[in-house]
């Protein structure tokens, strides 16, 4: 069943027909006007745009009429005529039309233009296209396109001779049909969106959704029923939603622990309107995939040669002081992109080999003619405009305040993830010069192919040598010390779960000869990694030559000492190989591995030779 977002707004009447009838509007833009207009092509020509209203939507309005069309413009420059119309096909004849010019009594203006049709069009329940033509003398930044888009929200014809194109991926064009009549629905609440975020530690699911009053009367009470893994949860809201109003909601459900995972489907349904009856229950329900709580990776480009970097580092430090971000937001500072310094990481010891891990490879994420610092990346989302190359999107941005950083953090957190890291643990390798990091995770049915796993070691509280732009002493935070692979290693999935292990060298990055690891002079204190200040950061990401395909899906982090001190290993022989693992709570109760929440657990690894390898694991 197709779903459609419809904007319904109570309008003041401007004609006898409207004055004697109920009135509402249909569209996709929610009454919004873009802050910046989409520019048209050059030339003296006609430019056209339209929305599609499907038949299953229009059936609810049979017996009523389309009387006007509303068009929002971001500019009126270079426009002579605005003509609106109703059609059955994009190339069909105008079933009804109307126009205004710069000389008519009602003139073209910036913002909303309401244009009367030459005759009201009687709605029969068939699919309709509602659109407009602009007669321009030259290019104009007039078109208002707002997010989000969906099927039918934006069709575009760039010139008189061009073909119609489906542009709904760009958003929704600000066009609305004004519907009038005495047979408009009185009560019709629609569910226009829903998300589910599983907390893998507690088993609770945070729900969010948007409901929309499609009809002419207010709804004062309603119930949403959430169904997952055969369990139903009814949540009643004592809230008033007036005609044309969207209402964003959040609620929490608590399925039986262990009954829900990434493969669980979720049904969300408006099941009751209190004392009223919903005339169209077909728009009440959505089936959605289970998502996961999304944590945030912030990456900072900085060097000691950069005089402006301490300012942005201060913004980041202030933002991370928010207690809500503890365990939810993780940072890594890459010392590249504005010269280099003594903290620049170019190689790492990975699985016993000294390999190239040059952080300058991230320069491609600038998608520009050069690089700069300070700069930050927010989950490697390509949300920003390149500084020097017009039209290019990039992952890098220079925030102007801690508040701006927090706003972008919250934007990332609001979107459920399709992959989650369920365990991040570590142990020393053959000796205390290496650490073996283990990462486990799961995905849902919406996860894309091509996921990768990246593991970094970062260090806090490093005294600067000579930081430009700093007043007095300066201390570096989140410094990238080692990384398993610049773009991550491909994840090998076992059904909807994965596990990955990697060994990373400690204190070895500066001590090399002919690309081989040497013992090094550990008396040089500035070259030492202070393990009390080390962190382990692991994240699932994607890689593409297109910067818009490099986003981070989810991240997890743990203090180095918490990971190491939470694990006590008994010696294991080379001949030993784990054939089965058993998990016990600290009081001796055996549980399944996917039931582990936060806390201390005992793991018994049964080896092929019959020996038992015991570990204590602290889950953060």
N, C-alpha and C positions, 0 to 999 in steps of 0.2 A: 504494500500500500504506500503510495507516494505521500510524503509529508511536505507541508508547505508552511512557511512562516508568513503570516498575514498581519498587516498592520491595520488596526481598527481604531480610528480616532473620532470622537464626537466633534462635529463641525458646526460652526455658526452658519445659519442659512443666508443665502444671497439671492434666492429666487423663490417664487411661490411654490414650486414643486418641492423644494427642499424644506420649506417652512411647514408643509403639511405632512411630512413623512419623517420616519426614522432615517438616520444617516450614519454611514460608516465608510471606511476606506480599506482597500485591499492592496497589498504590495509586499515587498521584501525588505525595505530599508528601515522599517520601524520608525518612520517619520524623521529620520536623520538626514543631515546635509553634511557632505564631506568638508573638512577644514581646508582642503586644497583640491582644486579641480583637475580632472584629467583633460589634457590638451588634445584638441582635434588636429587633423592634418591641415597643411597649408592649402590655400586655394579658395576660389569663389565657388561654393558647392553646397549641396544639402548633406547634412549629417543626421543619421537616424539611430534611435535606440528604443528598446522595448523590453517588457517583461511578459512572461507567459503565465496565465492563470489556468491550471488544468481543470478538466471537466468535473472531477470528483470534488473540487473546491467550489465550483460555480453552482453545482446542484443544490447546495444549501441556500442559494439566493434566487432561485426561480420565482418568478412573479414580481421581482423588483427590477430596477433599471440602473444602468451606468449613466449618470447625468453629467459628470465632470471628470477631468483628468488633472491631477496635480503633478507638476514637474519642478524639481529643485535645480537651480543653476548656481554655479560657483562664480560666474562672471556673466555680464551681459555684453562685453566688448565684442565687436565685429559681428553681432547677430542682428539680422533684419526682421526675421519672422520665426515664430514658434508655433508649429502646427501639431495638434494632438489628434489621436485617432484610436478607433477600436476595430480590430480585424479578427478573422478566424484563422488566417495563416499570415506569416510574415510578409509574403509577397502578394497577398490578396488585396481585394478592394477595401476601401474604408467604409465600414458599416455605419459609422458616425464619426464626425470630426468637428474640430473647432480651431480657431487660431487667434493669436494676438501678434501685434507688431510694435515697433517703436513709435507708431503714430496713432494707434487705436486708443480708445478711452482708457482701457486697461492695458498698460504697457508692460513690455518685458522687463523684468527686474531680477536682481541678484536675490537668491533665496527661493522661497516657494512661489510658483506661479499657478494659479487656479484658472483653468480654461474651460468655459462652458461648451458642451457639444451642441451641434446644430439641432439635434433631436435626441432625447434619451434613448438609449439602446436597451430593449427588453431582454433580460437574461433568460436563456432557455436551458441552461445547464451544460452547454457545450464549452469546450476549451476556447479561451479568448487570448488575444495579444493586445496589450495596452501599451501604446508607444507615442513617440513624437518625432518630428523632423525639425531640424534647425537650419535655416538659410543663413550661411555665414559669408562674410566678405573675405575672411582670412582666418588663420588658426586662432582658436580661442580656448582658454582653460576653463570651459564652462561645465563640463560633465561632472556630476556628483556621483561618485561610486564609493560605497561604504562597505565595510566588512561586517559580517561574513557573507559570502555568496553561497548560493545553492542552485540546483537545477531550475532553470527558468528565470533566474534573477537578473540576467543581463544579456541581451542580444544587441549586436552592434553592427552598423553599416557605415563605414568611414567616409564614403563619398557617394555621389549620385550613381556612379557606375560600379561601385564595389558590390561584393557579395555579403549577405548577412553572415555573421560569425557569432558563435556561442562564447561569451566572455565571462561566464559565471564564476570561473576560477579567480577573477580579479575582484569580485564582490557583487554588490547589488546596486543597480542604477536607481536613483531616487525618483521613482515614478509610482504613482498610486491612482487607482480607480476609485472614484467617489460613487458609492452605491446608495440609492434612495428607494424608499417604498414602505408599504404598510405590512409586509410579510417578512421582515428581517428577523433572524433568530433572536430570542430573548436570552437564553442561557446556553452557552457553549464555551466550555473551558478546554483549551488544547495544551498538550504537553509538547513543547517545541524543541526541547533538548534535555539530555540527562547524561550524567557521568557517574561512574562508580570507582572508588579508589580503595583497594584492599591494603590494610596495614598487616603485613605478613607476620609481624611480631605478636600482635594482640588478637588477630583474626577479625577485628571489627572492620566495617566497610563504611566509609564516608561517602554519602550520596549528595549530589547537587543536581538541580534541574531548573528549568524555566517554564512557567505556565503563562498562558496568554488568554485573555478574555476576548473571544472572537465575536461576541454578541453585544446586544444593546443594554443589558441590565447588569448591575453589579452582582458578584458572587461573594458571600460573606463567610463561607466555611466550606472546606473541601478536604478530601482524604486521598492520599497517595499510597498505593500498595506496592511494595517491592518484593519480588519473588526471586529467590536464588537457591539453588541446590535443594529444591523441593520445600523450602521454608518461606512462609509469607510474613511480611512485616507491614502493618497498617500504621501510617502516620497522619494524624489529623492536624490541619492548620486552621486556626481561627483568625483568618486574615481576609480583608476586603480587597477584591480586585475589581476595579471599575472597567467600564467598556474601553477597549483599546489598550489596557494596561498590561505590561509584562512584569512578572514578579520572579526574581531569582531566589531560590530556596536551597537550604542545606539541612540534611538530617543524617543520623547515624543508625545503622542496623548492626546487630550482633549475632551472626549465624553461629551455629555450633562450631567450636574450635576444630580446625582441621577439615571441615566439610567444604571449604571454598578455596579455590586456587586460580591460577591464571587461565584455566580452561573453562571456568564457570561462566555461564551466560546469565544475564540479569534482565528481568522484565520489570518495567516501571509503568504504572497504570493509575490514572485518576479514576477512582472507583466510586466516589460519592461527592455530591454538591450540597450536602446538608438537606435543606427543605426543598431544593429545586431539582429539576430533571434536566440533564444534559441532552440536547436534541441530537447531537452528533458524537456518539462514543467512539467513532472510528479514528478520531484524532487524539484519543486520550492516552494511548500506550506506545511505548518504544521498547524494542529489544536491543540491548547494548552489550558490548564485551566488558568483562571485568578488567578494570585498570588498576594500576598500583600507585601508591603514594610516590610523588616525584620529589627527589632531593636535587640540590642545585650545585653545579660546579662553576666557580668563578675563576677565571684565569687572567693574570695581570702580566703585562709586558713592561719591564722596568730595567734600568741599569744605573750604576753610580755616576755615569756621565750625563744623566738626564736631570736637568734642574727642576723640571715640573713634576717629576715622579713622586717626591715626598708628599705633595699635595694630594694626589689621587690615592696614594697609599694610606693617607690619613682618612680620606672618605671611606675606603674599604674597611679600615680598622674600626671606624665608628659604626658602620653598618653591621659588622659582625659582632659588635657588643650587644646587639639585640638578643635577649635570652631566648626568644622564640626560634632563633636560627641555630642554636646549639644542637649538634648532631643532625642538622637538616641542610646546612650550607657548608661547603668545603672550598678552600682556595688553594691555588698554586701560582707562584710568581716565577715567571720565566725571564731570566736576565739576558735578553736579546732585543733586537729590533731598533735600538738606538746605540750603536756600537756594542761592545761586549765588556765584561768585567771579570773579576776573579771568581765570581759565582756562576759564570755561564757554563751550562752543562752541554757538552758536545758528544760525550761517550758515556756508556754505562756498562757495568759488568752484569750480563744477563745469562743465566744458566751456565756460568763458568767461562763465558767468552766475553772479551772486551769489544763491544760493538759500537758502531756509530749511532748516536741518538741526538742528532743536532737539532736543537729547539728552533733554529732559524728556518727549518722546513715549514714551520707554522706561518711563515710569511705569506704563503698562498691564501691564507684565510683573510688577509687584508684586501685581496682582489683589487689591487690598486697598482699605481706605478712605483710605489715605494712603501716603506714601513715607517712607523713612528712610535714613540713612547712619550708619555704614559698612554697606555691603551688597555682595555679590558675586553674579555669575551664572557658572555653570559650563556653558558651551556652550548657555546658555539652555534648559537642561532643567528642566521643571516638576516637580522632585522634592520640593519643600518645601511646608510648610504656611504659608499667609498668617499674618502676625503678629496681625492684629486681626479677621479675618473667618473664623470657624470653618467648616471644610469646603472652603475655597478652596485650590487648589493654586497655587503661584507659582514663578517662576524665580529669585527673590532669596533670599539667605540670609546670615546673619552668622556666619562661621566662628569657632570658638573657639581655633584653634591652627593653626600651619603644618602639623602632621601631619594635621589634618582636611582641609586644602586638598589635600594630596598624596593622601590617600585618595580624594577625589572626582576628582582628575585621573586616577588609575589606573582608577577605575570607568569613566570615559569612554573611556580608551585601550583597554580590554578588548573593546570592541564595534566590529567592522569598520564602516567607512563605505561608503556606496553611491556617493559622489562624491568625487573627488580633484582637487586643484589640481596640475597637472603642471608649470606654469611661471608664475613671477611675476617680471616684468622691468619696467624703467622707463627712460625717457629724458627729457631736458628738452624742453619744447615750443618755441614760437617764440622764447622767451628763458628766462632762468633764474628767471622768476617763476612758471612752471608746470611740473608734472611730468606726463608721460603714462604711466600705469600699464597694463600689459597682463597679463591673466590668462587662462590656458588650463587646461582640465580635461577629465575624462572621467567617465562614469557607468557603472554596471553595470545588469543587467536588473531589479534590485530597487529602483532609485531611484524615488522618488515624483515626481509632477508638482508643479509650482509652485515649483521651486527658484529662488533669487535669488542675486545676487552683490553683496556689500558690500565696499567698499574704504575703509580708514581710513589716515590719517597720524597717528602718535603721536610724542611727544617725551619723552625721558628727561632727567634731571638739570637740572630747572628749580628754581631757588632760590625757596622760598616767601616771600611777603610777610609774612604773619602767621598761621601755622598754629596754630589752637587745639589744645590738648592735647599739643603737641610740647615736649620739653625741649631747649632750645637751638635751633640751626638745624635746618631741615627741608628736604629735597629731594624734589620731586615726580617720579614715574616714570610712564611709559606714558600721558602726558596726551593725550587725544584732541584733535587739532588741526583735522582736516578729515575729511569723510565724503561719499561720493558720493550717498548716499541713506539715510535713517534705517532703512528696512526692506529696502534693497537693490533692485537693478534685476532684472526678470525675465530669466532666462537663455534665450537663443535657441540651441537645440540643433541641431547638424548631425550627425544620427545619434547616436552616443554621445559626441560631443566638443563642446566649446564654446570660443569665444574672446571676450574682452571688453576694450575699451579705454576709459579715462576720463582726462580732464585735470583735475587738481586744482591750485588756486592755492596759492602759497606766500607766507607773510608778509602776507596781504591781509585776514584775517578782521576785524581791528580798524579798518581804514582804509576807511570807507564814508561816502557822502553820498547821501541819497535812493536807497538800495539800489543804488548804482553803485560799482564798484571805483575807488578813488582811488590815487594814487601812495603816499601815506602818508609819515610821518616816520620813516624807518628809523634815525634817531639815537636814538630811544627804545629803549634796549637791551632793556628788559624785554619789549617787544612783539616783538622779533625771534625768529624760530624759528632755533635753532641746528641747522644741517643736519648737523653731525657727530653729533647726538643724535637725529635723526629716524629713524623706522621706517615701513615700509609693511606693513600687515596686510590681507589679503584673505580673505574667508570666504564659503562657500556656506551660505545659511540659508533658512528658510521663514518665512512670515508668515500669521497667522490672528488673528481676534478672540478665539479661544480660546488661552490662554497655552500650552496643551499642544501647539499646532501651530506653535511659533516656534523650534524647536531649530536649532542650528548643525550642519550635516552634516560640514563639514571646514574647515580653516583653513591658511593658509600665511603666512609673514612673511619679511621681508628688511630688513637695514639700508639706509637711504636711500643712503648713500655706496657701499655694495657694489653696489647696483642701478645707480646712475648711473655709477660708475667702471668698471663692467664692460661698458659700452656706449660705443663710439666711432662716431659717425655722420658720414658725408659729407653735404654739403648735398643737399637734394632739392627739385626745382622743384615749383611748384603743379600743373603739367601732368602731373607724373610720377604713375604709379599702378602698384603692384606687381602683376605678373601671375604671377610664379613665384619661389619662394625656394629656395635651396640651402644645405645645412648642411655645414660642413667642420670636422674636428677641427683643433687648433692645428698639427698636423704635415701638414695638407693632405689628409687622407683624407675623401672625401665619405661621409656617412651619412644615414639617414632621420631626420626630426625626432623621431620617437618613440623613437629610440635614444639620445638625449641624456641622459647622466647628469650628475653634478656635474663642473664644470670649465669651461674657457674654450673657446668655439667661435667660428667665423667664419661669419656669415650673409651671403649674397649675394642681394639682392633685385633681380630683373630687372624693369625698368620697362617700361611700355607704349611709351615713346618710344625704347627700346633702351638707355637708360642703366642703369648698375648701381649700386645703393645697398649699400654694405658696412658691416656692423656687427660689432663684437666683443661677444659675450654671455657673461656669467658666470652659469652655472647653479649655484645653491646647493643 
